[in-house]
Amino acid sequence: MAGTDEDAVAAEDDALYVLTAVLLTPAKFPSVLGDDCPEACAALGLPPLADGYGLVLGQDGAGARWTVVIDDVSLVAVAIASWDCGMEHELSPDERTVVTALPGWPLAVAVAAPGVPAPHDPTPEADDRPPLSPPDTSAWGPAQRRLGADEIALQWVRWREQVDDSGFATAEDGTGTTERPEDLAGQAGQAGQAGQAGQAGEPEAAGGDEAGGEVGSGESARESSPGAGARQGFSSVRRVLAEARAYVDTPPPLGRVRSSFAAGDARTLRVDGPGWSLVARTDDIAFVLLDEEPGEVLPVGRGPELPGLLKALDEMAVRPG
């Protein structure tokens, strides 16, 4: 997404050349900034609003990076939709909609305004607040985990094709599993506004009937016993699904459960919590990513309970307007 060369808004009495914009709403926000919308707002020092914000990222005439926060969400949404369709659209918010102008950018931007110096943070004389900067995604952690989940949601078909349903044990097979596979070298690819990869690994079968999904298994449970690493993964997935189920009874902060369009009558669910992310299709399986399992993507089979859990989460999820 990018604005035209003429796009500019007022920021600190100086013209801002618009480079891109993102939404910061309960239904759609840069997940690299947090597990939910209030957490993402807190990363920018903003109080959460029911309708959220629009973030306009650009440079001033001296090349300094600025993030202009506006409360006209629909204006930013229209601009983003136009840019996504390859259309030019001038984003010029009314000064009355500007909430604040923050130094720096909270996300990485790969383009720069022509005819001005290279992007750099404002000097202390221009603004003495610490400038915003993108989260560190050089090592596995919450930001990388959420970027990996973003990529799975965007590239669902590619990730789903890597999972063989026969690897999930049936009720008659029990709940055992084999040792984890040796080769887990896949990458999630470039994800989200941060412009960096989630670095998630190839799917590794996991889950458990107790957690509401089937256990992934390369062999029958009667033919092998789970290794310590596999048992730890299963325990973690059970915990994640139990925490997700608790959201149904006690709604979490806005944005932790989001629902978006998918093929057919299905929905894509994105659920996040402390140290974990879950991506699922309401008519299919789920994938779990964990802070404690660097680079691993754990598929969870449908099982007898997962469909009901996904349905309940979808009914309570926030959705794009």
C-alpha positions in Angstrom: 0.0 0.0 0.0 1.3 3.4 -0.8 -0.1 6.9 -1.3 0.5 9.2 -4.2 3.4 11.7 -4.3 0.9 14.5 -3.6 -0.6 12.9 -0.5 0.1 15.0 2.5 -1.4 15.7 5.9 -0.6 18.3 8.5 1.7 17.1 11.2 3.4 19.4 13.7 2.8 22.3 11.4 4.7 20.6 8.6 3.6 18.7 5.5 3.6 14.9 5.8 4.1 12.9 2.6 2.0 9.8 3.0 3.7 6.5 2.4 1.2 4.0 3.7 -1.5 3.6 6.3 -2.9 0.8 8.5 -5.9 0.3 10.7 -5.7 -0.1 14.4 -9.2 -1.5 15.3 -10.4 -4.5 17.3 -11.1 -6.4 14.1 -7.9 -5.4 12.2 -4.7 -4.2 13.7 -1.0 -4.9 13.2 -0.7 -8.1 15.3 3.0 -7.7 15.5 2.3 -5.0 18.1 0.3 -7.1 20.5 -2.1 -10.0 21.1 -5.1 -7.7 21.2 -6.1 -4.2 20.2 -5.7 -2.6 23.6 -2.2 -4.1 23.8 -1.4 -2.8 20.3 -2.7 0.7 21.3 -0.6 0.6 24.5 2.5 -0.1 22.3 1.9 3.4 20.7 0.9 5.0 24.0 -2.7 5.4 22.9 -5.9 4.8 24.9 -8.1 2.1 23.3 -11.1 3.4 21.5 -14.2 1.3 20.6 -13.9 2.3 16.9 -10.1 2.3 16.9 -7.7 4.5 14.9 -6.2 4.9 11.5 -2.4 5.2 11.4 -0.9 7.3 8.6 2.9 6.7 8.1 4.9 9.2 6.2 7.8 11.7 6.1 8.0 15.4 6.7 9.9 17.8 4.4 13.1 17.0 6.1 12.7 13.3 5.7 11.8 12.5 9.3 9.5 9.6 10.1 6.1 10.5 11.6 3.0 8.4 12.5 -0.2 10.5 12.4 -3.0 9.0 14.4 -6.5 9.9 13.3 -10.0 8.9 14.5 -11.6 8.8 11.0 -11.2 5.0 10.6 -13.4 4.8 7.5 -11.2 7.3 5.6 -8.2 5.1 6.1 -10.1 1.9 5.3 -11.2 3.3 2.0 -7.7 4.4 1.1 -6.3 1.0 2.0 -8.9 -0.8 0.0 -8.2 1.4 -3.0 -4.4 0.8 -2.8 -5.0 -2.9 -2.5 -6.9 -2.8 -5.8 -4.0 -0.9 -7.4 -5.8 2.4 -7.5 -4.4 5.8 -6.6 -6.2 7.4 -3.7 -5.3 10.6 -2.0 -5.3 10.3 1.8 -5.7 13.7 3.2 -7.4 13.6 6.7 -9.0 16.7 8.0 -6.9 18.3 10.8 -9.9 17.9 13.1 -9.6 14.1 12.9 -5.9 14.1 13.9 -5.5 12.7 17.4 -1.7 13.0 17.6 1.5 12.9 15.6 4.0 10.4 17.0 7.7 10.5 16.0 9.0 7.4 14.2 7.2 4.4 12.7 5.9 1.4 14.7 6.2 -0.8 11.5 8.8 -1.2 8.9 8.1 0.7 5.6 10.1 -0.3 2.5 9.4 2.9 0.5 10.4 6.5 0.9 9.0 9.8 -0.3 10.7 11.2 -3.4 12.6 14.5 -3.3 13.2 14.4 0.5 16.1 13.1 2.6 16.2 9.4 3.5 13.9 8.3 6.3 15.2 9.1 9.7 13.9 9.7 13.2 13.0 13.3 14.1 15.6 15.2 16.1 15.0 15.8 19.8 14.5 19.5 18.9 11.5 18.4 16.8 10.1 16.0 19.3 11.7 14.9 22.5 9.6 11.7 22.9 11.3 8.4 22.1 10.6 7.6 18.5 8.5 4.6 17.6 10.3 1.7 16.0 9.2 -1.7 14.7 9.3 -4.7 17.2 12.4 -6.8 17.1 11.7 -9.9 14.9 15.3 -11.0 14.6 14.7 -13.9 17.1 11.7 -16.0 17.8 9.3 -14.4 20.3 5.8 -13.0 20.5 6.3 -10.7 17.5 7.6 -13.5 15.3 5.0 -15.9 16.5 2.2 -13.5 15.6 3.8 -12.8 12.2 3.9 -16.5 11.6 0.2 -16.8 12.4 -0.5 -13.9 10.1 1.2 -15.8 7.3 -0.6 -19.0 7.9 -3.9 -17.1 7.8 -2.9 -15.5 4.5 -1.5 -18.7 2.9 -3.9 -21.2 4.4 -4.1 -23.5 1.3 -0.3 -23.8 1.1 0.0 -24.7 4.8 -3.0 -27.0 4.7 -1.6 -29.0 1.8 1.3 -30.0 4.0 -0.9 -31.8 6.5 -1.9 -35.4 5.8 -5.2 -36.0 7.6 -4.3 -39.7 7.9 -1.6 -38.5 10.4 -4.3 -37.7 12.9 -5.2 -40.6 15.1 -8.8 -41.6 15.3 -10.7 -42.4 18.5 -9.9 -46.1 18.0 -6.2 -45.3 17.6 -5.8 -43.7 21.0 -3.8 -40.5 21.7 -0.2 -41.6 21.2 2.2 -40.1 18.8 5.7 -40.6 17.3 8.8 -38.5 17.9 8.7 -35.1 16.2 10.0 -35.1 12.6 13.6 -34.2 11.9 13.1 -31.7 9.2 11.1 -28.6 10.3 12.9 -26.1 8.2 10.0 -24.3 6.4 9.5 -20.6 6.7 6.3 -18.6 7.0 7.6 -16.0 4.5 7.0 -12.3 4.5 4.1 -11.3 6.7 2.2 -8.3 7.6 3.2 -4.6 7.7 6.4 -5.4 9.5 7.8 -6.7 6.3 9.7 -9.6 7.9 9.1 -13.3 8.0 7.4 -15.2 10.7 10.0 -17.9 10.3 7.6 -20.6 11.4 8.5 -24.3 10.7 6.7 -26.9 8.7 3.6 -28.3 10.4 4.3 -30.9 13.1 1.3 -33.0 14.1 0.0 -32.3 17.6 -3.1 -32.0 19.7 -5.2 -34.2 21.9 -8.7 -35.4 22.4 -8.7 -33.8 25.8 -8.0 -30.5 24.1 -10.8 -30.8 21.7 -8.8 -32.0 18.7 -7.2 -35.2 17.4 -3.7 -36.1 18.1 -1.4 -36.1 15.0 0.4 -39.3 14.5 2.7 -40.8 12.0 2.3 -44.3 13.5 -0.3 -46.0 15.5 -0.2 -45.3 19.3 0.1 -49.1 19.8 3.3 -49.2 17.8 5.3 -46.3 19.4 5.3 -44.1 22.5 5.6 -40.4 22.5 9.0 -38.8 23.2 9.5 -36.1 25.8 9.4 -33.3 23.2 6.2 -34.6 21.7 4.5 -34.9 25.1 5.5 -31.4 25.9 4.0 -30.1 22.6 0.8 -32.0 23.3 0.5 -30.6 26.8 1.1 -27.1 25.5 -1.6 -27.5 22.8 -4.1 -28.8 25.3 -3.4 -25.8 27.4 -3.8 -23.4 24.5 -7.2 -24.9 23.5 -8.4 -24.8 27.1 -7.5 -21.1 27.3 -9.2 -20.5 24.0 -12.3 -22.3 25.3 -12.3 -20.1 28.4 -12.7 -17.1 26.1 -16.2 -18.3 25.3 -17.3 -17.9 29.0 -15.1 -14.9 29.8 -14.6 -12.6 26.8 -10.9 -11.5 26.5 -9.7 -8.0 25.5 -11.1 -6.9 22.1 -9.1 -8.3 19.2 -7.9 -11.5 20.7 -10.6 -13.4 18.8 -11.1 -12.3 15.2 -13.1 -13.7 12.4 -12.6 -13.0 8.7 -13.8 -14.2 5.3 -12.7 -17.6 4.0 -13.7 -19.8 1.0 -17.3 -21.0 0.8 -19.3 -20.6 4.0 -16.3 -21.0 6.3 -14.6 -18.3 8.4 -10.9 -17.8 9.2 -10.4 -17.5 12.9 -7.4 -15.8 14.6 -7.1 -16.3 18.3 -4.2 -15.1 20.4 -3.3 -15.4 24.1 -0.3 -15.2 26.4 2.5 -17.0 24.5 0.4 -18.5 21.8 -1.5 -18.0 18.6 -4.1 -20.1 16.9 -5.3 -20.0 13.3 -8.2 -22.1 12.1 -10.9 -22.5 9.5 -14.3 -23.1 11.0 -14.8 -26.1 8.6 -11.3 -27.5 9.0 -8.4 -27.9 11.3 -6.4 -25.5 13.4 -2.7 -24.5 13.7 -1.0 -23.5 16.9 2.2 -21.5 17.4 3.9 -21.2 20.7 6.5 -18.8 22.2 8.0 -21.9 23.9 8.3 -23.9 20.6 10.5 -21.7 18.3 9.6 -22.0 14.7 7.2 -24.9 15.2 3.7 -25.0 13.6 1.4 -27.6 15.4 -1.6 -28.8 13.5 -4.7 -29.9 15.5 -7.2 -32.3 13.9 -10.9 -31.8 14.0 -11.7 -34.4 16.6 -15.0 -34.5 18.4 -14.8 -31.2 20.1 -12.8 -28.8 17.9 -15.7 -28.0 15.6 -17.9 -26.9 18.5 -15.1 -24.8 19.9 -14.4 -23.0 16.6 -18.1 -22.4 16.2 -18.4 -20.8 19.6 -15.3 -18.7 19.1 -16.6 -17.5 15.7 -19.9 -16.4 17.3 -18.1 -14.2 19.8 -15.3 -12.9 17.5 -15.0 -9.3 16.3 -15.4 -9.0 12.5 -14.4 -6.4 10.0 -17.1 -3.8 9.4 
